[in-house]
C-alpha cells in the first residue's frame, strides 16, 4: 500500500476519519472527487500535536485551518 501526504482542512479530516460529512454540504462533492481521483482508502493525521495553520486545502483549493494527513492508497 502506498501513502502520500496532503494538507487538508481540519473539518474535512474529521469528516473523513469519522465518516460523517454533516455540516460540510458545499465540500461533499469535492471530497468524493478527491477520494476517487487519488484512490484514497483511508487517512491518518501526520502529527496530532501540531496545531492547524491557515493555508490552502488540497481538496477544495480554498484557504482553511489545515492539518497534514497521510492518505493511504490502493
C-alpha positions as CSV (number, residue, x, y, z in Angstrom):
1,X,0.0,0.0,0.0
2,X,1.3,3.4,-1.0
3,X,1.0,6.6,1.0
4,X,1.1,10.3,0.2
5,X,1.0,13.4,2.4
6,X,-1.7,16.1,1.8
7,X,-2.7,19.3,3.6
8,X,-6.4,19.4,4.1
9,X,-8.9,21.4,6.2
10,X,-9.3,20.2,9.8
11,X,-13.0,19.8,9.2
12,X,-12.6,17.6,6.2
13,X,-10.0,15.4,8.0
14,X,-12.5,15.0,10.9
15,X,-15.3,14.1,8.4
16,X,-13.1,11.5,6.7
17,X,-11.9,9.9,9.9
18,X,-15.4,9.7,11.4
19,X,-17.2,9.1,8.1
20,X,-19.5,11.9,9.0
21,X,-19.9,14.7,6.4
22,X,-22.7,16.6,8.3
23,X,-22.2,20.3,8.1
24,X,-19.9,20.1,5.0
25,X,-22.6,20.5,2.4
26,X,-20.5,22.5,-0.1
27,X,-17.4,20.4,0.3
28,X,-19.1,16.9,-0.1
29,X,-18.6,16.8,-3.9
30,X,-15.0,18.0,-3.7
31,X,-14.3,15.3,-1.0
32,X,-15.8,12.5,-3.0
33,X,-14.0,13.6,-6.2
34,X,-10.7,13.9,-4.3
35,X,-11.1,10.4,-2.8
36,X,-11.8,8.9,-6.2
37,X,-9.1,10.8,-8.1
38,X,-6.4,9.9,-5.5
39,X,-7.6,6.4,-4.8
40,X,-7.6,7.0,-1.1
41,X,-8.6,4.1,1.1
42,X,-8.1,5.8,4.5
43,X,-6.2,8.6,6.2
44,X,-4.3,9.3,9.4
45,X,-3.2,12.6,10.8
46,X,0.6,13.1,10.4
47,X,1.2,14.8,13.7
48,X,-1.7,15.2,16.2
49,X,0.4,17.6,18.3
50,X,0.9,20.1,15.5
51,X,-1.6,23.0,15.5
52,X,-3.7,23.7,12.5
53,X,-2.4,26.5,10.2
54,X,-4.3,28.8,7.8
55,X,-3.3,27.7,4.3
56,X,-4.8,26.2,1.1
57,X,-6.7,22.9,1.4
58,X,-5.6,20.4,-1.3
59,X,-9.1,19.0,-1.5
60,X,-11.1,22.2,-2.1
61,X,-8.4,24.7,-3.1
62,X,-9.8,27.1,-0.6
63,X,-8.0,28.5,2.5
64,X,-8.9,27.0,5.9
65,X,-7.3,26.0,9.1
66,X,-5.4,22.9,7.7
67,X,-3.5,20.0,9.0
68,X,-1.2,17.5,7.3
69,X,-2.6,14.0,6.8
70,X,-1.2,10.8,5.3
71,X,-3.5,9.2,2.7
72,X,-3.1,5.5,2.1
73,X,-3.8,4.4,-1.5
74,X,-4.5,1.2,-3.3
